[in-house]
Amino acid sequence: MISRISLTIEKELLGKVDALVDGEELKNRSQTISYLLRTALKGMVVGKALVLAGKNKFLLERVLAWLKKNGIAQVVIAAGKGSGLSEKYGDGAKHGMEIEYSFDENKGTAAALKKTEEKFKEPFLLCYSDVFCEELSVKDLLAFHNSQKGDCTLVLTWSKQPSKYGVAKLSGAKITDFEEKPSSAEGFLINAGVALCNPGVFKFLGGASFEKNALPAMAGHGSLSGYVYYGKWMH
């Protein structure tokens, strides 16, 4: 979606913009300004999110509202065929968003994510339709993610019960492994269902499950960080 705006800009600065117009990759002034803004904002904002919508979608509307509140207006919803979501949410205009859909054949979360690869060329937020981190700040998460060297930052939350996907083991900020049968403890750090991903995550999607295959693979390569979230969590 492109919007027309009016700008007041210094003549000297405008001359530098025009000097970048080459008629090929940058065909005109508007395209050049868009390119410069996109480059300057890279790493400062998250503009797009992928929502994995499985069988449980009871929190989806709240998740979309939370994304919009955090400045994310472009969303891809990955869902099974016949989910009815495209009929319910349409192109997202009624919600003040741009919504696209990626329909999969229920082959697992990794396959659903892999199918959207061409839609994500910059860092993006990954979340689920059945979990909700109401107080999570995407801005703070991005700042933490940028301070780490890795392809993915997984949001972790405390739980009295270990997750079916295992309990995260940390060394500093790096997740080194997921323990399936942890020893008894007062609380466990588990996957909160939100992650900030670089496009590099797609190379780890060889298995069926993002949670059981891709995340442990990234942990083994030192490419997975953990961001501990202490706020309200619904699932």
Backbone as CSV, one residue per row, in Angstrom:
resi,resn,N_x,N_y,N_z,CA_x,CA_y,CA_z,C_x,C_y,C_z
1,MET,0.840,-1.183,0.000,0.000,0.000,0.000,0.882,1.244,0.000
2,ILE,0.621,2.166,-0.906,1.402,3.397,-1.028,0.508,4.586,-0.712
3,SER,1.015,5.520,0.110,0.268,6.722,0.464,0.991,7.946,-0.073
4,ARG,0.223,8.917,-0.519,0.798,10.166,-1.008,0.924,11.143,0.157
5,ILE,2.125,11.730,0.330,2.351,12.687,1.402,3.028,13.932,0.839
6,SER,3.013,15.009,1.638,3.688,16.248,1.260,4.849,16.476,2.219
7,LEU,6.038,16.787,1.672,7.231,16.971,2.492,7.861,18.336,2.249
8,THR,8.404,18.907,3.319,9.231,20.108,3.195,10.658,19.685,3.503
9,ILE,11.576,19.910,2.554,12.932,19.393,2.700,13.943,20.414,2.183
10,GLU,15.107,20.464,2.797,16.147,21.407,2.382,16.562,21.137,0.935
11,LYS,16.804,22.224,0.195,17.146,22.109,-1.219,18.421,21.295,-1.432
12,GLU,19.419,21.527,-0.574,20.687,20.803,-0.698,20.480,19.302,-0.480
13,LEU,19.655,18.971,0.518,19.375,17.568,0.818,18.607,16.911,-0.321
14,LEU,17.665,17.659,-0.892,16.894,17.128,-2.013,17.798,16.864,-3.212
15,GLY,18.801,17.728,-3.388,19.750,17.520,-4.478,20.530,16.228,-4.309
16,LYS,20.866,15.894,-3.052,21.580,14.642,-2.784,20.697,13.433,-3.060
17,VAL,19.397,13.582,-2.765,18.450,12.502,-3.068,18.374,12.292,-4.575
18,ASP,18.218,13.379,-5.304,18.094,13.286,-6.764,19.348,12.707,-7.409
19,ALA,20.496,12.944,-6.780,21.751,12.423,-7.335,21.805,10.897,-7.280
20,LEU,20.992,10.305,-6.416,20.970,8.843,-6.291,20.054,8.172,-7.309
21,VAL,19.195,8.957,-7.936,18.282,8.394,-8.936,19.093,7.957,-10.150
22,ASP,19.053,6.646,-10.450,19.856,6.131,-11.566,19.013,5.657,-12.745
23,GLY,17.686,5.717,-12.597,16.816,5.298,-13.695,16.678,3.794,-13.832
24,GLU,17.385,3.053,-12.997,17.316,1.583,-13.068,16.758,1.021,-11.753
25,GLU,17.625,0.858,-10.744,17.133,0.373,-9.449,16.317,1.450,-8.733
26,LEU,16.756,2.682,-8.846,16.032,3.811,-8.260,15.561,4.698,-9.406
27,LYS,14.306,4.489,-9.791,13.815,5.102,-11.026,13.380,6.554,-10.874
28,ASN,13.003,6.955,-9.655,12.516,8.318,-9.477,12.759,8.785,-8.043
29,ARG,12.395,10.034,-7.784,12.633,10.638,-6.472,11.862,9.915,-5.363
30,SER,10.593,9.607,-5.610,9.763,8.952,-4.589,10.330,7.595,-4.194
31,GLN,10.737,6.820,-5.189,11.297,5.499,-4.917,12.604,5.616,-4.138
32,THR,13.382,6.639,-4.453,14.661,6.846,-3.771,14.459,7.232,-2.309
33,ILE,13.503,8.120,-2.047,13.210,8.508,-0.662,12.713,7.304,0.131
34,SER,11.867,6.472,-0.483,11.374,5.260,0.182,12.528,4.323,0.517
35,TYR,13.456,4.189,-0.428,14.624,3.327,-0.218,15.479,3.838,0.940
36,LEU,15.713,5.148,0.978,16.540,5.732,2.035,15.885,5.577,3.410
37,LEU,14.571,5.780,3.472,13.857,5.620,4.736,13.886,4.172,5.201
38,ARG,13.675,3.254,4.262,13.676,1.831,4.605,15.050,1.412,5.143
39,THR,16.103,1.930,4.506,17.465,1.609,4.934,17.761,2.189,6.314
40,ALA,17.340,3.436,6.530,17.598,4.103,7.809,16.845,3.446,8.962
41,LEU,15.648,2.935,8.673,14.814,2.350,9.719,15.123,0.885,9.988
42,LYS,15.944,0.287,9.135,16.261,-1.130,9.304,16.910,-1.366,10.666
43,GLY,16.365,-2.295,11.411,16.880,-2.589,12.737,16.294,-1.717,13.824
44,MET,15.483,-0.708,13.440,14.879,0.188,14.423,13.415,-0.140,14.676
45,VAL,12.762,-0.743,13.692,11.343,-1.084,13.831,11.089,-2.470,13.251
46,VAL,10.034,-3.098,13.734,9.555,-4.346,13.152,8.253,-4.009,12.434
47,GLY,8.225,-4.211,11.138,7.057,-3.791,10.377,6.095,-4.893,10.011
48,LYS,6.510,-6.154,10.214,5.691,-7.253,9.713,5.688,-8.413,10.704
49,ALA,4.577,-9.131,10.731,4.460,-10.275,11.642,3.838,-11.463,10.930
50,LEU,4.204,-12.643,11.393,3.587,-13.890,10.937,2.854,-14.499,12.121
51,VAL,1.570,-14.769,11.934,0.769,-15.409,12.976,0.452,-16.831,12.534
52,LEU,0.899,-17.801,13.308,0.582,-19.198,13.030,-0.754,-19.515,13.690
53,ALA,-1.768,-19.702,12.854,-3.121,-19.939,13.354,-3.454,-21.415,13.237
54,GLY,-3.322,-22.129,14.332,-3.643,-23.552,14.344,-5.117,-23.776,14.614
55,LYS,-5.429,-24.855,15.295,-6.828,-25.177,15.574,-7.444,-24.215,16.584
56,ASN,-6.628,-23.727,17.516,-7.138,-22.811,18.541,-6.867,-21.367,18.136
57,LYS,-7.935,-20.624,17.863,-7.795,-19.244,17.384,-8.507,-18.255,18.305
58,PHE,-8.775,-18.674,19.543,-9.623,-17.864,20.417,-9.002,-16.537,20.823
59,LEU,-7.674,-16.402,20.687,-7.013,-15.154,21.063,-6.590,-14.319,19.856
60,LEU,-6.919,-14.766,18.658,-6.399,-14.126,17.445,-6.756,-12.650,17.361
61,GLU,-7.994,-12.299,17.664,-8.399,-10.897,17.566,-7.591,-10.027,18.527
62,ARG,-7.331,-10.528,19.708,-6.541,-9.772,20.684,-5.081,-9.696,20.254
63,VAL,-4.584,-10.753,19.634,-3.208,-10.751,19.125,-3.052,-9.693,18.039
64,LEU,-4.021,-9.607,17.124,-3.963,-8.611,16.050,-4.002,-7.195,16.613
65,ALA,-4.850,-6.964,17.607,-4.929,-5.638,18.229,-3.612,-5.288,18.920
66,TRP,-2.985,-6.285,19.541,-1.694,-6.070,20.205,-0.605,-5.747,19.191
67,LEU,-0.607,-6.432,18.058,0.367,-6.145,17.004,0.220,-4.709,16.518
68,LYS,-1.019,-4.298,16.279,-1.265,-2.928,15.811,-0.798,-1.912,16.851
69,LYS,-1.068,-2.190,18.119,-0.644,-1.302,19.209,0.868,-1.144,19.228
70,ASN,1.576,-2.188,18.828,3.041,-2.163,18.805,3.605,-1.704,17.464
71,GLY,2.762,-1.120,16.625,3.225,-0.517,15.383,3.378,-1.459,14.216
72,ILE,2.862,-2.674,14.335,2.954,-3.646,13.240,1.628,-3.673,12.491
73,ALA,1.649,-3.225,11.255,0.413,-3.108,10.485,0.353,-4.067,9.302
74,GLN,1.416,-4.842,9.092,1.430,-5.843,8.023,1.528,-7.226,8.658
75,VAL,0.531,-8.052,8.388,0.453,-9.363,9.032,0.185,-10.445,7.998
76,VAL,0.899,-11.545,8.133,0.625,-12.744,7.344,0.063,-13.782,8.307
77,ILE,-1.118,-14.291,8.008,-1.726,-15.336,8.832,-1.566,-16.666,8.114
78,ALA,-0.870,-17.595,8.753,-0.699,-18.938,8.200,-1.751,-19.840,8.836
79,ALA,-2.597,-20.420,7.999,-3.702,-21.228,8.520,-3.990,-22.389,7.586
80,GLY,-4.724,-23.348,8.094,-5.129,-24.475,7.273,-6.232,-24.076,6.307
81,LYS,-6.344,-24.797,5.222,-7.406,-24.528,4.261,-8.762,-24.751,4.921
82,GLY,-9.702,-23.864,4.596,-11.034,-23.984,5.178,-11.144,-23.434,6.582
83,SER,-10.153,-22.638,7.007,-10.171,-22.084,8.364,-11.228,-20.997,8.533
84,GLY,-11.619,-20.356,7.419,-12.603,-19.284,7.477,-12.035,-17.943,7.897
85,LEU,-10.721,-17.868,8.112,-10.119,-16.625,8.596,-10.122,-15.521,7.548
86,SER,-9.900,-15.883,6.292,-9.889,-14.855,5.242,-11.272,-14.237,5.082
87,GLU,-12.319,-15.039,5.308,-13.682,-14.511,5.231,-13.971,-13.589,6.420
88,LYS,-13.413,-13.923,7.574,-13.675,-13.135,8.778,-12.887,-11.832,8.805
89,TYR,-11.608,-11.883,8.441,-10.747,-10.708,8.580,-10.470,-9.985,7.266
90,GLY,-10.734,-10.643,6.144,-10.526,-10.010,4.846,-9.111,-9.508,4.661
91,ASP,-8.990,-8.327,4.055,-7.653,-7.766,3.814,-7.130,-6.965,4.998
92,GLY,-7.896,-6.950,6.081,-7.454,-6.273,7.299,-7.824,-4.809,7.397
93,ALA,-8.445,-4.256,6.349,-8.750,-2.826,6.322,-9.623,-2.395,7.509
94,LYS,-10.568,-3.239,7.889,-11.458,-2.900,9.007,-10.711,-2.853,10.333
95,HIS,-9.558,-3.479,10.364,-8.751,-3.506,11.586,-7.564,-2.546,11.497
96,GLY,-7.515,-1.765,10.414,-6.412,-0.829,10.240,-5.093,-1.500,9.941
97,MET,-5.151,-2.671,9.274,-3.948,-3.440,8.972,-3.997,-3.936,7.535
98,GLU,-2.868,-4.453,7.081,-2.816,-5.193,5.822,-2.623,-6.662,6.178
99,ILE,-3.588,-7.498,5.832,-3.501,-8.916,6.169,-3.425,-9.759,4.902
100,GLU,-2.415,-10.620,4.859,-2.284,-11.625,3.802,-2.476,-13.002,4.433
101,TYR,-2.678,-13.997,3.576,-2.896,-15.355,4.086,-1.974,-16.339,3.378
102,SER,-1.538,-17.319,4.136,-0.759,-18.423,3.585,-1.432,-19.701,4.064
103,PHE,-2.015,-20.443,3.133,-2.755,-21.645,3.503,-1.881,-22.878,3.325
104,ASP,-1.792,-23.669,4.383,-0.955,-24.861,4.345,-1.819,-26.112,4.446
105,GLU,-1.191,-27.251,4.395,-1.903,-28.525,4.416,-1.674,-29.265,5.731
106,ASN,-1.544,-28.489,6.808,-1.393,-29.058,8.154,-0.222,-30.038,8.250
107,LYS,0.920,-29.635,7.691,2.116,-30.478,7.731,3.067,-30.083,8.856
108,GLY,2.613,-29.203,9.732,3.447,-28.802,10.853,3.805,-27.326,10.812
109,THR,4.220,-26.794,11.965,4.517,-25.365,12.062,5.736,-24.955,11.243
110,ALA,6.720,-25.832,11.111,7.905,-25.497,10.312,7.539,-25.378,8.836
111,ALA,6.695,-26.285,8.352,6.265,-26.240,6.959,5.433,-24.993,6.691
112,ALA,4.575,-24.632,7.647,3.755,-23.425,7.498,4.633,-22.184,7.428
113,LEU,5.670,-22.150,8.255,6.605,-21.025,8.258,7.423,-20.989,6.971
114,LYS,7.911,-22.138,6.544,8.730,-22.229,5.337,7.980,-21.717,4.116
115,LYS,6.683,-21.962,4.063,5.883,-21.558,2.908,5.798,-20.043,2.761
116,THR,6.079,-19.305,3.831,5.982,-17.845,3.791,7.325,-17.166,3.541
117,GLU,8.361,-17.935,3.268,9.726,-17.403,3.202,9.857,-16.190,2.287
118,GLU,9.229,-16.217,1.134,9.365,-15.120,0.177,8.736,-13.820,0.670
119,LYS,7.915,-13.892,1.686,7.231,-12.702,2.195,8.055,-11.948,3.238
120,PHE,9.158,-12.561,3.711,9.931,-11.951,4.793,11.402,-11.820,4.413
121,LYS,11.797,-10.593,4.090,13.186,-10.305,3.725,13.899,-9.492,4.803
122,GLU,13.164,-9.113,5.838,13.715,-8.345,6.948,13.250,-8.990,8.255
123,PRO,13.820,-8.597,9.400,13.376,-9.172,10.671,11.864,-9.056,10.854
124,PHE,11.262,-10.103,11.402,9.807,-10.122,11.577,9.449,-10.782,12.899
125,LEU,8.238,-10.513,13.344,7.750,-11.098,14.585,6.948,-12.354,14.260
126,LEU,7.187,-13.399,15.010,6.443,-14.650,14.863,5.632,-14.872,16.133
127,CYS,4.337,-15.133,15.978,3.510,-15.425,17.146,2.409,-16.405,16.772
128,TYR,1.642,-16.798,17.763,0.618,-17.820,17.580,-0.761,-17.244,17.906
129,SER,-1.783,-17.897,17.376,-3.142,-17.397,17.586,-3.734,-17.828,18.919
130,ASP,-3.021,-18.669,19.662,-3.581,-19.172,20.919,-2.751,-18.810,22.143
131,VAL,-1.808,-17.886,21.979,-1.052,-17.370,23.129,-1.003,-15.853,23.043
132,PHE,-0.889,-15.193,24.188,-0.988,-13.739,24.202,-0.122,-13.166,25.311
133,CYS,0.893,-12.386,24.924,1.762,-11.686,25.880,1.336,-10.221,25.908
134,GLU,0.332,-9.927,26.679,-0.335,-8.625,26.652,0.595,-7.450,26.919
135,GLU,1.563,-7.622,27.814,2.406,-6.504,28.233,3.777,-6.492,27.556
136,LEU,3.974,-7.351,26.581,5.267,-7.419,25.896,5.449,-6.230,24.962
137,SER,6.590,-5.564,25.056,6.925,-4.446,24.174,7.794,-4.951,23.026
138,VAL,7.292,-4.829,21.808,8.064,-5.260,20.644,9.310,-4.387,20.489
139,LYS,9.199,-3.122,20.841,10.348,-2.209,20.763,11.479,-2.689,21.669
140,ASP,11.137,-3.074,22.899,12.154,-3.571,23.835,12.723,-4.907,23.364
141,LEU,11.851,-5.754,22.829,12.296,-7.050,22.313,13.273,-6.860,21.158
142,LEU,12.976,-5.909,20.269,13.857,-5.645,19.133,15.218,-5.131,19.595
143,ALA,15.216,-4.238,20.581,16.483,-3.708,21.102,17.344,-4.840,21.657
144,PHE,16.717,-5.767,22.376,17.449,-6.916,22.909,17.951,-7.800,21.771
145,HIS,17.086,-8.063,20.803,17.446,-8.909,19.656,18.651,-8.337,18.913
146,ASN,18.654,-7.030,18.715,19.758,-6.382,18.002,21.069,-6.448,18.782
147,SER,20.978,-6.626,20.086,22.194,-6.712,20.907,22.801,-8.114,20.887
148,GLN,22.068,-9.065,20.332,22.519,-10.455,20.277,23.011,-10.803,18.870
149,LYS,23.846,-11.801,18.779,24.271,-12.303,17.476,23.569,-13.632,17.252
150,GLY,22.567,-13.618,16.415,21.802,-14.836,16.180,20.652,-14.585,15.237
151,ASP,20.002,-15.658,14.845,18.900,-15.562,13.892,17.545,-15.412,14.558
152,CYS,17.457,-15.713,15.846,16.144,-15.705,16.488,16.270,-15.380,17.973
153,THR,15.331,-14.588,18.459,15.191,-14.358,19.896,13.830,-14.884,20.309
154,LEU,13.832,-15.857,21.197,12.598,-16.486,21.658,12.180,-15.875,22.989
155,VAL,10.929,-15.454,23.068,10.409,-14.921,24.325,10.115,-16.090,25.264
156,LEU,10.611,-15.980,26.480,10.430,-17.022,27.494,9.593,-16.484,28.646
157,THR,8.822,-17.351,29.254,8.041,-16.955,30.420,8.158,-18.024,31.494
158,TRP,7.888,-17.631,32.729,7.961,-18.575,33.846,6.662,-19.356,33.961
159,SER,6.777,-20.639,34.223,5.605,-21.497,34.392,5.874,-22.508,35.505
160,LYS,4.827,-22.874,36.216,4.969,-23.889,37.266,5.034,-25.293,36.677
161,GLN,4.611,-25.404,35.400,4.621,-26.699,34.734,5.552,-26.649,33.524
162,PRO,6.374,-27.679,33.310,7.228,-27.689,32.117,6.389,-27.822,30.857
163,SER,6.859,-27.242,29.770,6.141,-27.292,28.499,6.361,-28.624,27.801
164,LYS,5.418,-28.990,26.931,5.587,-30.207,26.126,6.749,-30.063,25.152
165,TYR,7.190,-28.813,24.908,8.320,-28.566,24.015,9.636,-28.483,24.778
166,GLY,9.580,-28.674,26.082,10.792,-28.650,26.871,11.023,-27.326,27.582
167,VAL,11.963,-27.350,28.485,12.321,-26.174,29.278,13.639,-25.617,28.753
168,ALA,13.686,-24.297,28.566,14.879,-23.666,28.005,16.029,-23.671,29.000
169,LYS,17.214,-24.039,28.509,18.443,-23.970,29.300,19.260,-22.801,28.766
170,LEU,19.652,-21.899,29.650,20.338,-20.675,29.245,21.784,-20.652,29.703
171,SER,22.618,-20.041,28.854,23.981,-19.688,29.222,24.110,-18.211,28.894
172,GLY,23.974,-17.363,29.915,23.849,-15.942,29.645,22.506,-15.704,28.977
173,ALA,22.534,-15.033,27.825,21.296,-14.781,27.091,21.034,-15.830,26.017
174,LYS,21.980,-16.743,25.819,21.842,-17.755,24.772,21.102,-18.994,25.283
175,ILE,20.157,-19.462,24.480,19.502,-20.733,24.772,20.388,-21.829,24.200
176,THR,20.815,-22.737,25.047,21.735,-23.792,24.609,21.035,-25.107,24.318
177,ASP,19.850,-25.290,24.909,19.153,-26.569,24.725,17.750,-26.463,25.315
178,PHE,16.933,-27.477,25.031,15.612,-27.588,25.644,15.546,-28.939,26.352
179,GLU,15.344,-28.902,27.648,15.314,-30.120,28.448,13.885,-30.647,28.523
180,GLU,13.664,-31.865,28.034,12.316,-32.427,27.978,11.816,-32.891,29.337
181,LYS,12.700,-33.423,30.162,12.299,-33.916,31.479,13.158,-33.248,32.551
182,PRO,12.851,-31.975,32.831,13.669,-31.235,33.806,13.462,-31.754,35.222
183,SER,14.471,-31.548,36.046,14.359,-31.924,37.454,13.366,-30.998,38.141
184,SER,12.858,-31.419,39.262,11.850,-30.648,39.983,12.385,-29.263,40.342
185,ALA,11.553,-28.251,40.118,11.945,-26.880,40.433,10.690,-26.071,40.744
186,GLU,10.892,-24.884,41.327,9.752,-24.035,41.665,9.139,-23.406,40.422
187,GLY,9.900,-23.300,39.363,9.389,-22.717,38.130,10.269,-23.089,36.955
188,PHE,9.695,-22.958,35.759,10.411,-23.343,34.550,10.316,-22.223,33.514
189,LEU,11.403,-21.994,32.781,11.389,-21.039,31.676,10.967,-21.779,30.416
190,ILE,9.823,-21.377,29.865,9.297,-22.069,28.693,9.038,-21.093,27.548
191,ASN,8.844,-21.628,26.376,8.511,-20.872,25.178,7.180,-20.152,25.387
192,ALA,7.198,-18.815,25.276,5.983,-18.020,25.476,5.161,-17.876,24.202
193,GLY,5.656,-18.395,23.084,4.891,-18.346,21.844,5.091,-17.093,21.018
194,VAL,6.170,-16.366,21.272,6.520,-15.177,20.480,8.012,-15.229,20.200
195,ALA,8.401,-14.881,18.992,9.823,-14.854,18.638,10.080,-13.737,17.642
196,LEU,11.254,-13.150,17.730,11.696,-12.171,16.740,12.735,-12.859,15.872
197,CYS,12.457,-12.914,14.582,13.275,-13.729,13.681,13.932,-12.907,12.585
198,ASN,15.168,-13.238,12.280,15.810,-12.771,11.060,15.476,-13.767,9.952
199,PRO,15.577,-13.359,8.685,15.318,-14.305,7.595,16.183,-15.559,7.659
200,GLY,17.284,-15.501,8.407,18.156,-16.661,8.545,17.492,-17.865,9.187
201,VAL,16.345,-17.671,9.851,15.671,-18.814,10.492,15.206,-19.841,9.465
202,PHE,14.970,-19.396,8.243,14.403,-20.308,7.244,15.341,-21.463,6.904
203,LYS,16.633,-21.266,7.105,17.574,-22.355,6.792,17.537,-23.472,7.838
204,PHE,16.847,-23.242,8.947,16.742,-24.265,9.997,15.426,-25.046,9.939
205,LEU,14.644,-24.840,8.894,13.301,-25.424,8.847,13.249,-26.745,8.098
206,GLY,14.163,-27.651,8.400,14.185,-28.947,7.724,13.181,-29.938,8.273
207,GLY,12.835,-29.817,9.557,11.901,-30.762,10.168,10.464,-30.293,10.053
208,ALA,9.564,-31.017,10.707,8.142,-30.687,10.629,7.744,-29.602,11.625
209,SER,8.430,-29.560,12.762,8.014,-28.675,13.844,9.027,-27.560,14.094
210,PHE,8.545,-26.322,14.118,9.400,-25.190,14.455,9.883,-25.319,15.897
211,GLU,8.975,-25.764,16.778,9.281,-25.840,18.198,10.218,-27.003,18.532
212,LYS,9.969,-28.169,17.959,10.732,-29.366,18.320,11.964,-29.599,17.453
213,ASN,11.979,-29.005,16.259,13.110,-29.216,15.349,13.949,-27.960,15.136
214,ALA,13.310,-26.877,14.695,14.056,-25.668,14.333,14.679,-24.972,15.541
215,LEU,13.917,-24.801,16.615,14.464,-24.102,17.787,15.662,-24.835,18.391
216,PRO,15.593,-26.161,18.618,16.788,-26.859,19.117,17.965,-26.785,18.150
217,ALA,17.675,-26.797,16.831,18.755,-26.692,15.842,19.455,-25.344,15.948
218,MET,18.674,-24.270,16.098,19.266,-22.943,16.255,20.052,-22.851,17.557
219,ALA,19.514,-23.454,18.615,20.224,-23.454,19.900,21.576,-24.146,19.764
220,GLY,21.601,-25.246,19.020,22.842,-25.984,18.815,23.874,-25.220,18.017
221,HIS,23.407,-24.269,17.193,24.319,-23.450,16.384,24.642,-22.110,17.048
222,GLY,24.150,-21.902,18.256,24.410,-20.634,18.941,23.654,-19.470,18.351
223,SER,22.558,-19.756,17.640,21.803,-18.709,16.948,20.494,-18.351,17.626
224,LEU,20.279,-18.849,18.846,19.007,-18.626,19.531,19.230,-17.962,20.886
225,SER,18.607,-16.807,21.070,18.683,-16.092,22.345,17.342,-16.181,23.060
226,GLY,17.363,-15.967,24.367,16.142,-16.004,25.160,15.873,-14.670,25.827
227,TYR,14.667,-14.154,25.643,14.246,-12.887,26.246,13.181,-13.213,27.287
228,VAL,13.491,-13.009,28.555,12.569,-13.393,29.625,11.501,-12.315,29.820
229,TYR,10.256,-12.747,29.711,9.093,-11.867,29.835,8.394,-12.166,31.160
230,TYR,8.136,-11.118,31.950,7.559,-11.300,33.279,6.095,-10.856,33.366
231,GLY,5.530,-10.413,32.257,4.170,-9.890,32.280,3.097,-10.956,32.169
232,LYS,1.864,-10.479,31.994,0.706,-11.365,31.898,0.790,-12.212,30.630
233,TRP,0.516,-13.488,30.792,0.618,-14.440,29.675,-0.636,-15.298,29.632
234,MET,-1.258,-15.378,28.467,-2.467,-16.188,28.301,-2.220,-17.260,27.260
235,HIS,-2.752,-18.450,27.494,-2.608,-19.536,26.537,-3.722,-20.547,26.739
